Amino acid sequence: MGANILEQMPDYLKGREEIYRNLHGKGWRFAIVTDETVAGLYGEDLVERFRASGLNIAVLPPIKEGEGSKSIQSYEEVASQLEEGEYTRHTVVVALGGGVIGDLAGFVAATYRRGIAYVQVPTTLLAQVDSSIGGKVGIDIRFVKNMLGTFYHPFATFVDPQLLRTLPESEIRSGLGEIIKYGAIDHELFEKINRNLDALLALNIDKLSEVIADCVAIKVELVQEDPEDFGVRQVLNFGHTIGHGVEEASSYEISHGEAVAIGMCIETQIGVAMGIWTQQERQSLISLTERAGLRTKVPTNIDLEQVIANTRHDKKRVSGIKLVLPFGVESSKVEGHTSIEVCEDELRNVLEDNVAKQE
């Protein structure tokens, strides 16, 4: 991780490729999976850098942007491109893009010819702090988020905060939704975000690098302890049960990070009622979320019954609707979390309490 890390990436991979060649008698071919915008920004430059290092690389035809590309159709398209290009098991997929690209390319790598290597090059703030770390890859089916997936780790992830300079403000704010989630897990980080929010929004690279590193460290610690997401790692799902429901109900017009922000603010109302959070802690979370320019309530055009229906597909669900909450923003670092189940009527009531007022 670091500013301009992409300049060092080809040399690092060249060293790994030489080790691989000595073991297997054959080198790697690199295939970049990316979307149309990112291909235009970085694809050609990255190819030139790889080729200057003597690496065999090409950009596969870019896919369309957006959650709609995390689909069986896109999966088949990318896998077919690899097959038509005669890419063998001696291939490394380069996932160059945001969370959609990382999830899709990782899932292709996990399954193409029973598994090939891949690396992550996240280009959005949300992907740098969250989705590129931890090995979760997958695609959506029938508009159900991440219904098909697996755990498949890249052998390297290259995080370059300089890439964030090309992002629209909405993408930075979306990434802050996930960053605030980490702050809810770690009190010291929560205070750091509070102090430096203006600098983060202004893309101060030093402050961004520091906060990104903090988020990655928290996630790595949890993933190492709970690689398959059955225990302590589940705290990272804070805000996601309701958040995913809202995100899907909006047909993905609400970004993932903003949906998670809405989910956290609503789920903590239940946390307050159960004594897991204090009202003061919840208000601190809401205030920081609002300062980041993120919604804290469900927009009026979202069908609440559709949100509830979407939670029925949640992967954490056993019987009722499962929510995972950390122990308030005053808890110490990765100290713990609790899981609670609510019925649909309880969820309906709290959603109705948290619909944005019409202006």
C-alpha positions in Angstrom: 0.0 0.0 0.0 1.2 3.5 -0.8 1.0 6.5 -3.1 2.0 5.5 -6.7 2.2 1.8 -5.7 1.2 0.9 -9.3 4.7 2.0 -10.4 6.2 -0.8 -8.2 3.5 -3.4 -9.0 5.1 -4.8 -12.3 8.5 -5.3 -10.6 6.9 -7.1 -7.7 4.9 -9.4 -9.9 8.0 -10.0 -12.1 9.8 -11.4 -9.1 6.8 -13.6 -8.2 6.6 -14.8 -11.8 10.2 -15.8 -11.9 9.7 -18.0 -8.8 6.6 -19.5 -10.4 8.5 -20.1 -13.7 11.2 -21.9 -11.8 8.7 -24.2 -10.1 6.4 -24.9 -13.1 8.6 -24.3 -16.1 6.2 -21.8 -17.5 5.5 -18.1 -16.8 2.3 -16.2 -16.3 -0.1 -14.4 -18.6 -1.9 -11.5 -17.1 -5.4 -10.6 -18.0 -6.9 -7.3 -16.8 -10.6 -7.3 -16.0 -12.0 -3.8 -15.7 -14.8 -1.5 -16.7 -15.1 1.0 -19.4 -14.2 4.1 -17.3 -11.2 2.5 -15.5 -9.9 1.0 -18.7 -9.7 4.5 -20.2 -8.0 6.0 -17.1 -5.4 3.3 -16.3 -5.6 0.3 -18.7 -3.1 1.5 -21.3 -0.6 2.9 -18.8 -0.7 -0.4 -16.7 -0.1 -2.5 -19.9 2.9 -0.4 -20.8 4.4 -0.7 -17.4 3.9 -4.5 -17.4 5.4 -4.9 -20.8 8.4 -2.7 -19.9 9.0 -5.3 -17.1 8.8 -8.1 -19.6 5.4 -9.4 -18.5 2.8 -10.8 -20.9 -0.4 -8.8 -20.3 -3.6 -7.8 -22.1 -6.8 -6.0 -21.2 -9.9 -8.0 -21.7 -12.8 -6.2 -23.4 -14.1 -3.9 -20.6 -17.5 -4.6 -19.0 -20.2 -2.0 -18.3 -20.1 -0.1 -15.0 -22.5 -0.7 -12.1 -23.9 -3.5 -10.0 -25.8 -4.8 -13.0 -22.6 -6.2 -14.3 -22.1 -8.4 -11.2 -24.2 -11.1 -13.0 -24.2 -14.5 -14.5 -24.1 -12.9 -17.9 -21.0 -10.9 -17.1 -19.4 -13.9 -15.5 -19.9 -16.0 -18.6 -18.7 -13.1 -20.8 -15.4 -12.8 -18.9 -14.8 -16.6 -18.7 -15.5 -16.9 -22.4 -13.0 -14.1 -23.2 -10.4 -16.1 -21.2 -11.2 -19.3 -23.0 -11.3 -17.7 -26.5 -7.9 -16.1 -25.7 -6.5 -19.5 -24.8 -5.7 -18.5 -21.2 -4.5 -21.6 -19.3 -4.1 -22.2 -15.6 -0.9 -20.3 -15.8 -2.9 -17.1 -15.8 -3.2 -14.2 -13.3 -6.4 -12.1 -13.5 -5.8 -8.5 -12.5 -9.0 -7.1 -11.0 -8.7 -3.4 -11.8 -11.6 -1.4 -10.5 -14.1 -1.0 -7.7 -16.1 -3.6 -5.7 -18.1 -4.9 -8.7 -15.0 -5.6 -10.7 -13.2 -7.2 -7.7 -16.1 -9.4 -6.8 -16.7 -10.5 -10.5 -13.1 -11.0 -11.4 -12.3 -12.8 -8.2 -15.3 -15.2 -8.8 -14.1 -15.9 -12.3 -10.6 -16.6 -11.0 -12.0 -18.9 -8.3 -13.8 -21.0 -10.9 -12.1 -20.7 -14.2 -10.3 -24.0 -14.9 -11.0 -24.9 -11.2 -9.1 -21.8 -10.0 -6.4 -19.5 -11.3 -4.5 -16.8 -9.4 -5.6 -13.2 -9.2 -4.6 -9.8 -7.8 -6.7 -6.9 -6.6 -6.1 -3.3 -7.7 -9.0 -1.4 -6.1 -9.7 2.0 -7.6 -12.5 3.2 -5.3 -12.3 4.2 -1.7 -14.9 1.6 -0.7 -13.0 -1.2 -2.5 -9.7 -0.1 -0.9 -11.0 -0.2 2.6 -13.3 -3.2 2.4 -14.3 -5.3 -0.6 -10.8 -6.0 -1.9 -9.8 -7.4 1.5 -10.9 -10.7 2.9 -11.4 -13.0 -0.1 -15.2 -12.7 -0.5 -16.0 -12.9 -4.2 -19.3 -13.5 -6.0 -22.1 -12.4 -8.2 -25.8 -11.5 -7.9 -28.7 -13.5 -9.2 -32.3 -12.3 -9.6 -31.2 -9.0 -8.0 -30.2 -10.8 -4.8 -26.8 -9.5 -3.8 -23.9 -11.9 -3.6 -26.1 -15.0 -3.8 -23.4 -17.0 -5.7 -20.0 -16.7 -4.2 -17.1 -18.2 -2.3 -14.0 -17.3 -0.3 -11.0 -17.0 -2.6 -8.1 -14.7 -1.7 -5.9 -12.8 -4.1 -2.2 -13.4 -3.7 -1.7 -9.6 -3.6 -3.7 -6.5 -3.2 -2.3 -3.1 -4.4 -3.9 -0.1 -2.6 -2.9 3.3 -4.1 -4.8 6.2 -2.6 -3.6 8.4 -5.5 -6.1 6.6 -7.7 -9.0 8.2 -5.7 -8.2 11.6 -7.2 -10.2 10.7 -10.3 -13.4 9.7 -8.4 -16.5 11.8 -8.2 -17.4 13.2 -4.8 -20.3 10.7 -4.5 -17.9 7.8 -4.6 -15.8 9.3 -1.9 -18.8 9.7 0.3 -19.9 6.1 -0.4 -16.5 4.9 0.7 -16.9 7.0 3.9 -20.0 4.9 4.7 -17.9 1.8 5.1 -15.1 3.8 6.9 -17.6 5.0 9.4 -18.6 1.4 9.9 -15.0 0.6 10.9 -15.2 3.6 13.2 -18.2 2.1 15.0 -16.0 -1.0 15.6 -13.0 1.0 16.8 -13.5 4.0 19.1 -10.1 5.5 18.3 -10.7 5.4 14.6 -14.2 6.9 15.1 -12.6 9.9 16.8 -9.9 10.1 14.1 -12.6 10.2 11.4 -14.5 12.9 13.3 -11.3 15.1 13.6 -10.2 14.6 10.0 -13.5 14.3 8.0 -13.0 17.6 6.1 -9.5 16.5 5.1 -10.8 13.1 4.0 -13.6 14.8 1.9 -10.9 17.1 0.4 -8.9 14.0 -0.6 -5.9 14.8 1.6 -3.8 11.8 0.6 -1.8 11.6 3.8 -5.0 11.5 5.9 -6.7 9.1 3.5 -3.7 6.8 3.5 -3.7 6.7 7.4 -7.4 6.0 7.6 -7.4 3.4 4.8 -4.5 1.6 6.6 -6.4 1.6 9.9 -9.5 0.1 8.2 -7.4 -2.6 6.4 -5.7 -3.5 9.7 -9.0 -4.0 11.5 -10.4 -6.1 8.7 -7.2 -8.2 8.3 -7.2 -8.9 12.1 -10.9 -10.1 11.9 -10.4 -12.1 8.8 -7.3 -13.9 10.2 -9.3 -14.9 13.3 -12.5 -15.8 11.4 -11.7 -16.5 7.7 -15.1 -17.9 6.8 -17.3 -15.3 8.6 -18.9 -17.5 11.3 -17.7 -15.5 14.3 -16.0 -12.2 15.1 -15.8 -11.3 11.4 -19.5 -10.9 11.3 -19.2 -7.5 13.0 -18.2 -6.2 9.6 -21.8 -6.9 8.5 -23.0 -4.0 10.7 -25.5 -2.0 8.7 -25.6 -4.5 5.9 -28.8 -6.4 6.7 -31.0 -3.3 6.3 -28.4 -1.7 4.0 -28.5 -4.4 1.4 -32.3 -4.4 1.6 -32.4 -0.7 0.9 -29.7 -0.9 -1.8 -31.6 -3.6 -3.7 -35.0 -1.9 -3.2 -33.5 1.2 -4.9 -32.5 -0.9 -7.9 -28.9 0.1 -6.9 -29.5 3.8 -7.4 -28.4 4.2 -3.8 -24.7 3.4 -3.5 -23.5 0.5 -1.3 -21.7 2.8 1.1 -24.7 5.1 1.5 -27.0 2.1 2.0 -24.8 0.8 4.7 -24.9 4.2 6.4 -28.7 4.1 6.4 -28.6 0.6 7.7 -26.3 1.4 10.6 -28.4 4.4 11.7 -31.5 2.3 11.6 -30.1 -0.8 13.2 -28.7 1.2 16.1 -32.2 2.3 17.0 -32.9 -1.3 17.7 -29.6 -1.5 19.5 -30.6 1.4 21.8 -33.9 -0.3 22.6 -32.0 -3.4 23.6 -29.4 -1.6 25.7 -26.5 -2.4 23.3 -26.0 1.2 22.3 -26.8 4.4 24.2 -28.8 7.1 22.6 -25.8 9.4 22.8 -23.7 6.9 20.9 -26.3 6.5 18.3 -26.6 10.3 17.9 -22.8 10.5 17.5 -23.0 8.0 14.7 -25.8 9.8 13.0 -24.1 13.2 13.3 -20.9 11.9 11.7 -22.8 10.2 8.9 -24.7 13.5 8.2 -21.4 15.4 8.2 -20.1 13.0 5.6 -23.0 14.0 3.4 -24.7 10.6 3.6 -28.4 9.8 4.2 -29.4 8.4 7.6 -33.0 7.5 6.7 -34.8 5.6 4.0 -35.8 7.8 1.1 -39.6 8.3 0.6 -39.6 6.6 -2.8 -38.3 3.3 -1.4 -40.9 0.6 -0.8 -40.5 -0.5 2.8 -42.2 -3.9 2.1 -39.6 -4.5 -0.6 -36.8 -3.7 1.8 -38.3 -6.3 4.3 -38.7 -8.8 1.5 -35.0 -8.3 0.5 -33.8 -9.1 4.0 -35.3 -12.6 3.7 -32.4 -13.4 1.3 -29.7 -12.2 3.8 -27.0 -14.8 4.1 -26.8 -14.5 7.9 -30.4 -15.4 8.3 -31.3 -18.5 10.3 -34.9 -18.0 11.3 -35.6 -14.3 12.0 -33.9 -11.3 10.5 -30.4 -11.2 11.8 -28.6 -7.9 12.7 -25.0 -7.7 13.8 -24.0 -4.7 16.0 -20.7 -3.7 17.6 -20.9 -2.7 21.2 -21.3 1.1 20.6 -18.8 3.6 19.4 -17.2 3.9 22.9 -16.1 0.3 22.8 -12.3 -0.4 22.6 -10.7 -1.8 19.5 -12.4 -4.9 18.0 -13.7 -5.7 21.5 -16.8 -7.5 20.4 -20.3 -7.5 18.9 -23.6 -9.1 19.4 -26.1 -10.7 17.0 -29.8 -10.2 17.4 -32.8 -11.5 15.6 -35.9 -9.4 14.9 -39.2 -10.4 13.4 -40.6 -8.7 10.3 -43.1 -6.7 12.3 -40.3 -5.3 14.5 -38.3 -4.4 11.4 -41.3 -2.8 9.7 -41.9 -0.6 12.8 -38.3 0.6 12.9 -38.2 1.3 9.2 -41.4 3.3 9.4 -39.7 5.4 12.2 -36.8 6.1 9.8 -38.3 7.3 6.5 -36.9 10.7 5.4 -39.3 13.6 5.7 -40.5 15.1 2.4 -39.1 18.5 1.9 
